[in-house]
Structures are given as C-alpha cells and as structure tokens.
Amino acid sequence: MKYTLVIRKGANGFFIGQLKELPEVFTQGLSIAEVKTNIADVLEMYLEDMSAARD
C-alpha cells in the first residue's frame, strides 16, 4: 500500500510529518529528510503493533 506523507512547517524550525491515510502515524524532524526517515520508523512500529493486536 502507498501512503501520502504530508509535511508542514512547525514551531522552532521543526517539520511535522503525518500520513494522510493513517493520521495517527506522525513524527517531526529538523529537516524534511529527517521527517522521511522518522516516518518510516514510526510506520514500521505502528504496523507491528497492529499485527500484534490481531494475534
């Protein structure tokens, strides 16, 4: 499945990233590249938690 990453400028120089299809999956970073790296980690943890919850 493909996800849409929405990135907006936050306070204090941070960028905030959130997945459009999964709004509960979000992160922040000091650069867009950091947000992209962080969102991949957060998505992986989220999917692992969802999988464990079904077991």
N, C-alpha and C positions, 0 to 999 in steps of 0.2 A: 504494500500500500504506500502511496505517496502522501506526504504531508506538506502543508504550506507553512513556512516559518515567517511570522510577522515580527519585524524588528522595529522598535521605536526608541527614540532618544529619551532617556530618563534623567533623573537628577544627578548632580555631581559627576557628570561625564560618563555615566554608565549607559549601556544599551540594554534594553529588555527584549527578550525573545520569547514568543509564545506560539504554540502550534494552533493553527486555526481550527483544525479538526478535533483537537484534544486540548481545549483551553486550560485544563488542569496541569498541562505539561508546559512549564515556563522556566526561564532562567535569566541571568544577567551576566554582563561582562564589560570590560573596559574597551573592547573593540568588537567589530562585527565578527571577525574570525573567532574570537573567544566565545561569543554567543553561539556560533555554529558548533564549535567543539562541545560546549557545555550542554546544548540542547540534545545532541546525540547521546551523551551520557545519561541525561535525565530521561530521555525516551526509553533507553535500554532498561533503566531501573523500573520505570513505570510498567513496561511490558512484562518484565519479570514478576513484578508484584501482581499484575492482573492474572498471569498464568498460575501463580501460586495460589491465588484466591479461588480459582476454579477447581483446584485439586482437592 
